[in-house]
């Protein structure tokens, strides 16, 4: 699952392989978890997942914005936005993976670029 966007189908497949549920049960489990998270957020609740992060809905007040092309003032309506804050465990894991890949790239010999002139 590395390097690309992760889909529901890929999450279901990972549950199928790791937990041993049937493919249908795995898909239902992933769907149930995602629906529960979405429902809690829609109600304005904060969702905290240990060692992963927290999702929170915040209210933003109305304000006056500006169209960058014309400079015209445009009112921006009040709205609710979804905010995700990664846990320190997740941040550390991401940084460790990034640093590991960076070191691997530095250890590989640089190939000369062939430019045709």
Secondary structure, 3 states (H helix, E strand, C coil): CCCCCCCHHHHHHHHHHHHCCCHHHHHHHHHHHHHHHHHHHHCCCCEEECCCEEEEEEEECCEEEECCCCCCEEEECCEEEEEEEECHHHHHHHHHHHHHHHHHHHHCCCCCCCCCC
